[in-house]
Structure formats: structure tokens, C-alpha cells
Amino acid sequence: MTSLHPAPRRAFSRITFPLHAIAAALPLVAVAQMPAAPAEAVAGNLAPVTVTAPRVAVEPLGSQSADIELLRARRPLSQEAAQLLSDFPGYAAQAAGGVSSLPAIRGLGDDRLRIELNGMPLISSCGNHMNPPLSHVDPARVERVRVFAGVVPVSVGGDSIGATVQVDAAEPLFAEPGAPALVGGSVGASVRSNGDAVGAQASAHYATDRFSLRYDGALAQADNYRAGRGFKPAGPAASDKPDRWLRGDEVGSSAYKTRNHALTGAWRGDGQLLQLGLGLQDIPYQYYPNQRMDMTRNDAWHANLRYEGRFGWGRLEARAWHEHTRHGMQFGADKQFGYGPKGDVPGMPMDTRGKTSGVRVMGEWPLSERDTLRVGTEALRYRLDDWWLPSGGGMAPNTFWNIRDGQRDRLDVFAEWQARWSPQWLTLVGLRSANTRTDAGPVQGYNANYGADANAFNARDRRRTDRHWDLAALARFTPNAYATYEFGVAHKTRSPNLYERYAWSTGGMAMRMVNLHGDGNGYVGNPDLKPEQATTLSASADWHDASGERWGVRVTPYYTHVRHYVDALRCGAGAGAMSACNAANLVAQDAFVYLRFTNQTVRLYGIDLSGFTELGRSPRWGQWVLSGGINYVRGKNTDTGDHLIHMMPLNARLALTHRLGGWSGTAEWVGVAHKNQVSRERNEMRTSGYGLLNLRAGYAWKRLRLDVGIDNLFDRYYELPLGGAYVGQGQTMSATGAPWGVRVPGRGRSFNVGLSMSF
């Protein structure tokens, strides 16, 4: 039976916004209702978290958490783990494949975020970043999401200048001592009308008081989705695929199929826990409407060993992991496959192998009732090979090595001191030192036309060693039961990834195959890139009623200054006959262009506002809650005066939620303003503003739950502000084969149904 009482204060006060501002911004707002957080913890405390009942909590400094049960109730039919972040303040998604969008928080995304999957900070192994960390897990398996945004404690940071995102599966389940073994599980299925998407999940567990074993499996598949109206002419997907007809409203190359399996075993003793997790992923295909190539293979597996022990002196946590990815790209169902004068060059096979190994150890000592010390170390070893087999024509006779023997090794040590000076004041100060070394082996092109670039790259010293110093200082002041204030400053660093440093060819085709932004442009690396250095100031004010159940308001302004930010400038001089870097490229407008990664100075600033109020509740009519939030961010290159790419325009959410017994229902309005501050250097396209209405409802019995919903009720056409350029069909490998100026649209109206059962 579901209680009529709302979640405690932290459930909503994490995402709060003044009600008079919500009323003034009705055309632009939507839901931002965050659930309760775990019991009082400090940064780095990985004690087991229970999510089956509301609980009053104090979050670690700098963090925000979501109760996954309430979050799933709001988005019950999602097939992508990144969507579980949708309600966090300042979050936006850079569109990619159907299960591989790239999170961005407060204007910083992709590798600038540290994303941990069950404690493993993973790395994308693809020149288009088609396999980001969150694509490795099905959302049905996730049991906790925590975000440290802006000022990040050093114990959870490292090698990033933005937020840390922690996505975890359920803690091991154990029976009570002397009680019978626990045996159970769940099954579920869902369908989505737009794109004919289907999904299925299953889990099973067996646990005694000392041993726990759990299996999780999930399948998901979808065809191309459709937009709210036609945005291009209807016709064949490509000239060599006359029978593959795409409607004018069909978003080509948006289909996918994915399979995930996970097995977790754990043993516990007196104050000790040992856990081993094994994961396997198989993505036979995932097509990309904003990339010139498609994923046609992604096989990945990982092993993750964790130890936690509690002793008289404190707590010890250790983790070791290894992840292996084998990735392949080719032209999918909607893109031209044959090239050359006679169309007899069979595609363009591209293969990648990435290996990540890591170890992390941290000790925590309560020095006194006031002071707690954390000391730890982390080591990460990454290896990458990226090669393109010859296929004929100008792509022969040699294998093209884009990255060969790529290496990225990092060793960190950190120390953090937390002090509770009084019931009102809590502070946290930490220092982290890191040594990051990158290198790459000699390369070659398909043929002699690539020789000038390859010879220049091979002749130079490619090893780079970066020394990082991160600092974070945070404080929380709780003067009374009605307010909480949090503020801090951080200095953080990130070394460039291997593609930013070592992608070497200025040939137009090769540059178009290195694209981390989905903008249709081409990029070449720069071995002389320096590490990014970011200084962030952030503050939060949280006002609420004494119980935390009736209303809440939260405001968080922030400012970030970044030296040596890895931006990109157009290239005007290249080597060899194949080079796309020329004088015409420097002045091209309304066209795809070619750029070189370059260090620049930038600044980002913004504000997150959110709030909630209970409109009423009774045993007969249930509970009614109005919640909402507004996010604003701006990013500018101060060296060139240009705007940064992929800055989310002003956006907001508003929701009316009703709960009564096993019933829950939500009417949600999502609004986004015009995107008119774009990167001129990259010819980034503007998008129009829009508003969407979503309806969702669910009913839970003792062991059965039914969810239904309608997304985009009025079938509104809109363009994704971070969706990039539409290159989802046709002659996408050609520089001019895909027309410039077509934006990737969002999904039209969709009817969704899901059913799950536990046993």
C-alpha cells in the first residue's frame, strides 16, 4: 500500500523553484520532482542504501540523489539509462543513438564528466563516442543515481572538470541470520508505439545470511522513430537502396537493438563485504541520425571486484575492475553502402578495441566526533586500437590506423578532511594529485595520399605527461529547520582523450570519421593539447517548511572559468593531396567544415531554480503536488568571442502529480526556448522553441504493476537543441552527400505501455 504522505524534505528540496516564478513561466516549464535521498552520509560513504521506504537524509556535500522507485514511476518505460538523469538540475542530453546519448550537466558533458557505473569510471572507445559509460547498463538494473555537480569532493572526482555521476545497481540482498534463504525475482515488458520499440527485463536472486547471488537480463529493440511532421522529402534511404523507403517524418538511422546481462555474487562476514560483478553487453546494431557511420557491433564485458571492511579504526574500501570493448562501425540500413565510380566499393569497415583496468583504495578514519579523514589512491590503465580495413578504391590497399597502440594511464592520490564544527556547520576540504601519461604508436593511411600527414605524425615525439592538482572546499550551513545553505570552490583538471590528441589525418573522409559532437563536421587531433584547468564557484540556498513535506524552494547559481579548454578552430593548412584544411574551409558558411582541436579559454555560468508545493491531501482524494524547475546556462569562448557548442537554451518543467493508494498519475509540461546562441566556428544550427505535454499513470498491486503513458500528446514537431546535424540517410560518407542545415527532430506522439511482476 502506498502512503499518502509525501517523501521527506530532501525528496523535493533538491529540485525547487519559487512558485510565483513557475506561474510566470508556464509556457516553458515542466516537472522537476526529485525523490528522497539515503540516510545521512559523507562523501565517499558507500554504505548500503535501502530504497523501499521514505527516509529523512542529509546528502554528502555537493551531491544530489534520486529515489529510484519514484524516478522510475515518472519514467517507467525508458530503455536508456541516461534518461534517469533527466530530472537533475542543469541536466541536458546530447542526442546520439537510441541508448547512447551523452549526458551534459551545467554546460559540460561527455569526457568532462566523471561517470561511474557501479564504481567503475569507464571510457568510450570510439571516434564518435558511440559507447559512452551509461550505454553499458539497462535502466531496469539501476537502483541508485547520485550527481555531484559543480564543486565535486576530491574523493569522488578526478580527471574531469564537470560533475561526477554515480550510477549503481542494487546492493547485495542478504537474509536475516537464522532465517530461510531468500528466493525471488521479477519480469517485465514494455512497448512504445513510436518506433515500434519493445523491451523485456528479468531478474532473479538467491540469498542466505552470508551469501548472495543475483542475475539481471534485459533486451531492447526499436525501429526508426517518427517526428511530429515531415522535415525532409520522402524517398529511398540511399541511391543503392531503392527498396528502403523513408517517409518524410521518419528519422533515418534511429533504430537499435541491445542485450545486457549481469551476474553479481557477494559474501559478507562480521563488518566485511566482498562482491564480484560480471557484465556482458551485445549491441548487434545501433544507428545514428547525427553521425556519418553506424554502430554495427559492440561487444563488451567487465569484471568488477569490490571489498568493504569496517574496523575499530574506521572503514576500508577497495575496488578493482577490468572492462573490454570490441566495437565496429559500418553503413547501416539507411545509409549508402556502395561507393566508387561504379558503386562497387563495399562500404567502409571501422574497428575499435578498448581495454580499461583500474584499482581504487580508500580508507576513512573518524579522528574525533568532529573530524573525519579520508585518504585514497586510484590507478587507471587504458589501451586503444582504432583501425579501418581496406575496402577498395581510395580506401586501399593498406589498413588505415587511426589510433595505434593508444595508451592513457593515470595514477592519483587524494586526501580529504571533513569537520562538523557544530550542529549548524559542516565543512569539507580536499586535495588530489594526479599523473596522467598518454602515448600512441606509429600510424599509416590507406595509401600514399595519406603519407605526408602520417610521416609528420610518426616523426614527432608523441608521449605526453600531465601533472594535475585538484582542490575542493565546501561548506554547509543549517541555521534552523527552515533553511540550508551550501557553497564551495573547486579547481579541477582533465587531460585530453586519445582522439583529441592523436587523430592525425587531415583527409576530409578521415576527419569526418572523428566526431565527438554529432555536428556533421570533421576533426583532427593535436598532440600539443594541454590539460583543461577549471575553477568553479557554486552556492545553493534551500528553503522549506519545518517538516519538509509541504513546500520547498532551491536556487543554485554557478560560475566556471576554464583555461586550456579543448575547443576547436577551423584548419586552413594541411599536408598532402587528401587534405580538407584549406583557405575555402576558413570562410565556409552554411556548410560542414573541418576543425583542429585547440586549447582556448572559456567561461560558463548559469542558475538552476526549482520548487514544489503540496496542493492538498486527504484519505479520500489522495495527495496533489505541483513541482517545477528552470535551468539556464551560457558558455562562451573568451579568446574568440564565439559561443560554445551544445549549450542548452533556457528550459523548464512543470508537473502536477496525484497519488492515491496504488495509483499515481502525472501531467508534465516540458518547455525549451529558442536556441540562437550557437558556435559560429562550427556552423552550429539554431533551433526553435517548443513545449510538450506528457501524461503518465501507473497502478501497483502487491506483486504487479501496470504503467501507461502518452509522450508528446499533441504530436508537436520540435528540433533537439543538442541533436546536431541530420546525416541519417543517403551518401553520408561524401563531404556534400548529406545536405547541411537539416536538424535532428525529436520524437512525435507515442503511446507507451509497461507491465512488471515480482515473485
C-alpha positions, -999 to 999 in steps of 0.1 A, spaced: 0 0 0 13 34 -9 13 61 18 -4 94 13 24 111 29 49 127 6 86 119 6 106 138 33 121 172 28 151 162 6 127 144 -18 117 178 -33 141 204 -20 168 192 -42 149 205 -72 130 235 -60 118 267 -76 97 297 -63 60 292 -72 54 327 -84 83 322 -109 68 289 -121 34 307 -127 51 334 -147 69 308 -168 41 284 -175 48 281 -212 83 270 -206 82 247 -175 79 211 -166 83 186 -139 114 185 -116 103 164 -88 132 146 -70 126 118 -45 142 111 -12 179 106 -5 197 79 15 204 82 52 230 107 65 263 100 48 295 117 40 312 120 6 326 86 -3 305 66 21 293 36 2 272 20 30 242 0 17 213 21 6 177 10 11 152 24 -14 120 7 -3 107 33 21 109 71 25 137 83 47 150 116 61 185 122 50 214 145 47 232 142 14 270 142 11 283 177 5 279 188 -31 256 159 -41 221 153 -51 204 119 -52 172 104 -65 149 77 -51 150 53 -80 115 40 -73 99 74 -76 121 82 -106 110 50 -124 74 58 -116 79 90 -136 98 74 -165 88 37 -162 93 28 -198 127 42 -206 152 20 -224 182 43 -218 200 47 -185 210 83 -193 173 93 -191 174 85 -154 193 118 -150 165 139 -167 152 155 -135 185 166 -121 190 204 -122 211 216 -151 210 182 -170 207 180 -207 213 152 -232 234 154 -263 215 132 -287 232 101 -302 220 66 -307 188 53 -291 205 40 -259 237 61 -261 230 98 -255 258 118 -239 249 135 -206 258 172 -201 254 190 -167 257 228 -165 271 230 -200 299 204 -195 294 169 -210 309 137 -223 345 132 -211 343 164 -190 321 144 -166 333 116 -145 307 88 -150 309 58 -127 290 26 -134 290 6 -102 321 24 -91 339 20 -124 349 52 -143 347 39 -179 360 54 -212 343 55 -246 362 35 -272 350 51 -305 359 81 -326 323 91 -324 319 82 -287 291 57 -296 297 36 -265 296 60 -235 296 46 -200 259 48 -194 252 28 -225 267 -3 -208 237 -7 -184 200 -12 -188 179 13 -167 159 -16 -151 190 -27 -132 198 8 -118 190 13 -81 208 45 -72 217 77 -91 238 104 -74 252 135 -90 280 157 -76 276 188 -97 299 218 -99 321 217 -67 330 180 -65 348 165 -35 382 151 -45 373 117 -31 347 112 -59 364 133 -86 395 131 -108 403 136 -145 372 157 -151 362 194 -149 324 188 -146 301 168 -124 306 132 -111 277 109 -119 274 77 -99 250 51 -113 248 19 -92 229 -14 -92 212 -27 -61 232 -35 -30 235 -73 -23 205 -87 -6 210 -110 24 187 -130 46 184 -124 83 207 -147 105 188 -179 111 161 -171 86 153 -191 54 171 -183 22 155 -155 1 145 -165 -33 127 -142 -57 129 -120 -88 109 -100 -113 99 -100 -150 87 -71 -171 79 -60 -206 71 -27 -223 61 -14 -258 63 21 -273 42 28 -304 65 54 -320 93 34 -334 77 1 -325 100 -2 -295 98 -33 -273 118 -42 -242 119 -70 -217 137 -74 -184 141 -103 -159 160 -107 -126 164 -135 -101 181 -137 -67 191 -162 -41 205 -151 -7 214 -166 27 226 -146 57 262 -149 43 259 -154 5 240 -135 -22 236 -142 -59 217 -122 -85 211 -122 -122 198 -94 -143 190 -95 -180 174 -71 -204 166 -68 -241 155 -37 -261 148 -31 -298 133 -3 -318 129 7 -354 132 43 -367 111 68 -348 90 95 -365 89 132 -359 57 153 -354 57 161 -391 77 158 -422 111 175 -421 126 163 -454 114 148 -487 102 112 -486 121 88 -508 146 59 -509 171 59 -480 200 58 -504 206 55 -541 218 19 -538 188 10 -516 157 18 -537 135 -6 -518 143 11 -485 117 39 -484 117 65 -457 87 87 -451 92 125 -447 86 123 -410 108 92 -404 141 99 -386 165 77 -405 192 57 -387 175 58 -353 169 20 -349 187 -1 -324 189 -35 -307 207 -42 -274 211 -71 -250 226 -68 -214 233 -95 -188 248 -91 -153 257 -116 -126 265 -105 -91 277 -126 -62 286 -114 -27 297 -127 7 295 -109 40 311 -115 73 314 -95 105 318 -60 93 331 -71 59 317 -74 24 332 -90 -7 314 -86 -40 321 -97 -76 301 -84 -106 303 -97 -141 286 -79 -170 281 -87 -207 267 -65 -234 258 -73 -270 246 -45 -294 242 -60 -328 233 -26 -342 226 9 -331 222 35 -359 229 72 -355 209 100 -372 237 126 -364 268 105 -374 280 95 -408 286 59 -397 266 35 -377 274 11 -349 272 -24 -364 289 -42 -335 295 -36 -298 306 -65 -276 317 -55 -241 323 -74 -209 335 -63 -175 345 -78 -141 342 -56 -110 356 -68 -76 347 -48 -45 357 -51 -9 344 -31 21 355 -36 57 347 -19 89 372 -20 117 378 -4 151 399 24 135 374 32 106 365 19 72 384 5 42 370 3 7 388 -13 -23 378 -20 -58 394 -35 -89 379 -38 -123 386 -46 -160 364 -37 -190 369 -48 -226 351 -34 -256 351 -46 -292 334 -21 -314 326 -19 -351 312 7 -375 298 5 -410 269 20 -430 236 8 -416 202 2 -432 196 38 -442 230 49 -455 246 43 -488 268 13 -488 285 12 -522 310 39 -532 334 45 -561 327 54 -597 308 22 -602 294 19 -567 315 -13 -562 335 -3 -531 317 -22 -504 313 2 -475 339 13 -450 347 -12 -421 360 6 -390 371 -14 -359 380 -5 -324 393 -23 -293 394 -7 -259 406 -21 -226 402 -4 -192 417 -17 -160 415 1 -127 422 -1 -89 409 22 -62 416 20 -24 403 44 2 405 45 40 383 66 63 393 74 98 369 92 123 396 111 141 372 126 166 335 134 170 342 164 148 368 153 123 369 126 96 398 119 73 397 101 40 429 91 21 430 71 -11 446 62 -44 433 53 -78 451 39 -108 437 36 -143 452 19 -174 436 23 -208 445 8 -242 430 17 -275 434 5 -311 413 20 -339 418 6 -374 400 7 -407 404 -23 -431 408 -16 -468 376 -19 -489 387 -7 -523 390 24 -544 407 52 -525 404 31 -493 431 6 -502 455 -13 -503 466 -7 -466 448 -8 -433 442 27 -421 454 31 -385 435 60 -368 449 52 -333 475 25 -329 488 13 -296 470 42 -278 478 45 -241 463 66 -214 475 58 -178 466 77 -147 478 75 -110 460 96 -84 464 101 -46 440 122 -26 432 133 10 400 148 23 391 163 57 355 167 69 347 186 100 314 191 118 321 222 138 286 224 153 251 211 145 248 240 120 282 239 103 298 212 82 329 217 60 349 196 36 384 203 22 404 180 -1 434 178 -23 441 154 -52 473 149 -71 473 130 -104 499 120 -130 484 112 -165 505 98 -193 493 94 -229 511 79 -259 504 64 -294 523 43 -318 532 49 -355 503 52 -380 496 47 -417 469 56 -442 452 36 -469 478 46 -494 505 72 -503 480 101 -505 480 100 -467 518 98 -464 525 134 -456 503 135 -425 514 100 -414 551 108 -418 548 141 -399 529 123 -371 553 94 -368 584 117 -368 574 136 -337 576 126 -300 540 116 -290 544 108 -253 528 134 -230 529 135 -192 504 158 -174 505 166 -137 472 176 -121 463 193 -89 426 193 -78 413 212 -49 378 213 -34 365 233 -4 328 231 5 307 242 35 271 236 46 252 259 70 219 248 85 208 277 107 173 262 115 147 237 104 137 260 75 169 266 56 201 250 44 229 269 26 258 252 7 287 269 -11 321 260 -23 350 264 -47 369 238 -67 399 237 -91 398 206 -114 418 193 -143 413 169 -172 438 156 -198 426 153 -234 413 120 -246 432 100 -271 412 111 -301 416 148 -292 454 143 -291 462 116 -316 437 116 -345 462 126 -372 448 127 -407 436 160 -424 420 140 -452 383 150 -454 369 115 -451 392 106 -422 383 139 -403 346 132 -408 351 99 -390 363 116 -359 333 135 -345 325 137 -308 297 162 -312 273 148 -338 275 181 -358 285 165 -392 319 183 -392 353 167 -394 381 169 -367 418 163 -364 437 159 -332 465 179 -317 494 162 -297 503 195 -281 470 200 -263 474 209 -226 451 196 -198 420 216 -191 420 236 -159 387 247 -144 379 268 -114 342 266 -103 323 287 -78 289 274 -67 263 282 -40 229 268 -31 201 281 -9 173 257 1 142 270 19 114 247 31 88 242 58 98 226 91 86 192 81 100 194 45 67 179 33 46 210 23 68 232 2 104 238 -8 125 263 -28 160 259 -41 183 282 -61 218 274 -73 239 299 -92 274 288 -105 303 301 -125 332 282 -141 364 295 -158 384 271 -179 420 275 -191 432 254 -219 396 242 -227 397 218 -256 377 237 -282 382 236 -320 392 261 -347 390 256 -384 421 244 -401 434 263 -431 466 244 -440 471 207 -443 495 182 -458 490 161 -489 465 158 -517 438 145 -494 438 174 -470 404 192 -463 422 220 -445 424 249 -469 415 286 -474 379 278 -485 373 259 -453 382 290 -432 353 311 -447 327 284 -454 292 292 -443 260 271 -443 283 240 -448 301 213 -429 336 223 -420 369 209 -408 385 217 -374 415 211 -353 412 206 -315 428 236 -299 432 249 -263 412 281 -256 399 300 -226 362 298 -218 337 307 -192 304 291 -182 277 304 -159 241 298 -150 215 292 -125 192 263 -115 158 271 -99 133 245 -87 105 241 -62 74 222 -51 42 227 -31 16 203 -18 -18 214 -30 -37 192 -8 -42 156 6 -69 135 22 -76 98 27 -104 101 1 -88 123 -26 -52 114 -22 -22 138 -25 -17 165 -51 17 180 -56 28 208 -80 65 209 -88 88 226 -114 121 239 -123 140 262 -146 176 258 -159 198 284 -176 234 281 -188 257 301 -210 291 292 -223 315 315 -242 350 313 -257 367 344 -244 396 341 -269 374 342 -300 341 357 -286 323 327 -300 296 307 -281 304 271 -271 288 242 -289 259 223 -274 248 249 -248 212 240 -238 189 270 -241 166 282 -213 144 252 -204 119 244 -177 95 218 -164 61 218 -146 42 188 -133 10 181 -114 12 147 -96 -15 128 -79 -12 97 -57 -38 76 -40 -32 41 -28 -15 21 -55 -24 48 -81 0 75 -94 -5 99 -122 14 129 -137 7 156 -162 40 170 -173 48 201 -194 83 205 -209 94 238 -224 125 249 -242 133 283 -255 148 292 -290 185 282 -294 201 312 -310 235 314 -293 254 289 -314 290 282 -323 298 301 -355 332 284 -358 314 250 -363 284 264 -382 261 251 -354 225 253 -363 198 273 -344 166 256 -332 131 268 -324 115 268 -290 88 243 -282 65 230 -255 55 193 -249 28 178 -228 33 142 -214 7 121 -195 17 91 -174 -2 69 -150 5 37 -131 -11 13 -106 8 -10 -83 -7 -41 -67 12 -63 -43 33 -80 -70 21 -65 -102 25 -30 -117 9 -15 -148 22 17 -164 7 36 -193 16 69 -209 14 93 -238 45 113 -246 41 144 -268 4 143 -265 -3 169 -293 23 154 -317 43 186 -316 72 189 -341 104 201 -325 142 200 -331 165 187 -305 187 216 -292 216 193 -287 207 169 -315 233 182 -340 230 177 -378 208 152 -395 231 129 -416 209 98 -411 204 87 -447 219 89 -481 255 94 -492 268 102 -458 305 95 -463 307 121 -490 315 157 -479 284 170 -497 263 138 -499 242 148 -469 227 183 -471 238 208 -445 210 226 -425 188 197 -415 184 194 -378 176 161 -359 140 163 -348 126 149 -315 101 121 -312 64 126 -321 35 113 -302 40 79 -286 16 56 -267 35 35 -241 25 5 -220 46 -15 -195 38 -44 -172 61 -58 -145 56 -86 -119 77 -96 -89 78 -130 -73 
